[in-house]
Amino acid sequence: MEEVTAIERASLSEEETRQLGEQLGQALRRGDIVLLSGELGSGKTCLAQGIGRGLGCRGQVNSPSFVLMNEYAGRETLYHVDLYRIEDVEELDELGLWDYAEKGVLVIEWPERGAELLPGDGLVVELRPGERGPKSRLLRFTPRGPRGREVVEAMGAA
């Protein structure tokens, strides 16, 4: 059996980025951790909005920049975290952030802010500007561990 590695997908618009997120959300289940990495304005929140759609979450998924985490009910609960304003990674440990993954799907923007505390299994999605217009993006889905490989396989099959 061939080992699953990273896959790349292109998006030409914010809505296409949401559609990729929706496809990803449909493959996710309780306990999954998705790390969204990219510069400001790269589409992380658009992707998270799509993940919420794929999980059947009601209401608009917004960036939790000022509150650290937002929670959305759906097929699985989405815990959407933004670490942009975290100054000390010890704060993450004190918040018990990883406990939320056991209760639903944990999606983390700016995971670089707490890299040393992040769990090993899951999925990393890197978002970069594309070359086909100002809203185009290139998304790279990289598995971390067995569950991450399952999710990437599901994304590759769709």
C-alpha positions in Angstrom: 0.0 0.0 0.0 1.3 3.4 -1.0 2.1 5.8 1.9 -0.1 9.0 1.8 1.9 12.2 1.7 0.8 15.8 1.4 -1.7 16.9 -1.3 -2.2 20.3 -2.8 -5.3 22.0 -3.9 -5.7 25.4 -5.6 -8.5 27.9 -4.9 -9.4 30.8 -7.1 -11.7 32.6 -4.6 -12.8 32.8 -1.0 -15.8 30.6 -1.8 -13.6 27.9 -3.3 -11.5 28.0 -0.2 -14.7 27.5 1.9 -15.7 24.6 -0.4 -12.3 22.9 0.3 -12.9 23.5 4.0 -16.4 22.0 3.7 -14.9 18.9 2.0 -12.4 18.7 4.8 -15.0 19.2 7.5 -17.0 16.3 6.1 -14.0 14.0 6.7 -13.4 15.1 10.2 -14.6 13.5 13.4 -14.3 14.0 17.2 -10.7 14.0 18.3 -9.3 15.5 15.1 -6.9 18.4 15.3 -6.4 20.7 12.2 -3.6 23.3 12.2 -4.0 26.2 9.8 -0.8 27.9 8.9 -0.4 31.0 6.7 0.2 34.7 6.7 -2.4 37.3 7.6 -5.1 37.3 4.9 -4.1 33.9 3.5 -7.6 32.4 3.9 -7.3 30.6 7.2 -10.7 31.9 8.5 -12.4 31.2 5.1 -11.1 27.6 5.4 -12.4 27.4 9.0 -15.8 28.7 7.8 -15.9 25.8 5.3 -14.9 23.3 7.9 -17.8 24.5 10.0 -20.2 24.0 7.0 -18.8 20.5 6.5 -19.4 19.7 10.2 -23.0 21.0 9.9 -22.4 23.9 12.3 -25.1 26.5 12.4 -24.3 30.2 12.3 -21.3 32.1 10.9 -17.8 30.9 11.9 -15.8 34.0 12.8 -12.1 34.5 13.6 -11.7 34.2 17.4 -8.7 36.6 17.4 -9.9 38.6 20.4 -11.5 35.8 22.4 -9.0 32.9 21.7 -11.7 30.3 21.0 -15.2 30.1 19.5 -17.4 27.0 19.8 -19.9 25.9 17.2 -22.5 23.1 17.5 -22.9 20.7 14.6 -22.5 17.0 13.7 -19.3 17.4 15.8 -18.6 20.5 17.9 -16.1 22.8 16.3 -13.6 24.5 18.6 -12.0 27.2 16.5 -8.9 28.7 18.1 -6.7 31.6 17.1 -3.3 31.7 18.7 -2.2 35.0 17.0 -2.4 37.0 20.3 -0.8 34.4 22.5 2.4 35.8 24.0 3.3 32.9 26.3 2.8 29.3 25.3 2.3 28.4 28.9 -1.1 30.0 28.6 -2.2 27.2 26.3 -1.4 24.5 28.9 -3.2 26.4 31.6 -6.3 26.7 29.3 -6.5 22.9 28.8 -6.8 23.5 25.1 -6.0 20.0 24.1 -8.9 18.6 26.2 -11.3 20.2 23.7 -10.1 17.8 20.9 -11.6 15.0 22.9 -14.9 16.8 22.9 -15.0 17.7 19.2 -12.9 19.0 16.3 -10.1 21.4 17.2 -9.1 23.8 14.5 -6.1 26.1 15.3 -5.0 29.2 13.4 -1.5 30.4 14.0 -0.2 27.1 15.4 3.3 28.4 15.2 2.7 30.4 18.4 2.4 27.1 20.4 4.3 24.7 18.3 6.1 22.9 21.1 2.9 22.1 22.9 0.9 20.8 19.8 -0.1 17.2 19.7 1.7 15.0 17.1 -1.3 13.5 15.2 -3.6 15.5 13.0 -3.4 17.6 9.9 -1.5 20.7 8.9 -3.0 22.9 6.2 -0.6 25.5 4.8 -2.2 28.4 2.9 -0.2 30.5 0.5 -1.0 33.1 -2.1 -1.7 31.6 -5.5 -0.5 32.8 -8.8 -3.9 33.2 -10.5 -5.3 36.5 -9.0 -5.5 38.3 -5.7 -7.9 35.8 -4.1 -6.2 32.7 -5.4 -4.6 30.4 -2.8 -2.6 27.2 -2.8 -3.4 24.9 0.1 -1.1 22.1 1.1 -2.7 19.3 3.4 0.1 17.5 5.3 -0.8 14.5 7.5 0.8 14.2 11.0 0.3 10.6 12.2 -2.2 7.9 11.2 -5.4 9.9 11.6 -3.9 12.7 9.5 -3.2 10.2 6.8 -6.8 9.0 6.8 -8.1 12.6 6.4 -5.6 13.4 3.6 -6.7 10.1 1.9 -10.3 11.3 2.1 -9.4 14.7 0.7 -7.5 13.0 -2.2 -10.4 10.7 -3.0 -13.0 13.5 -3.2 
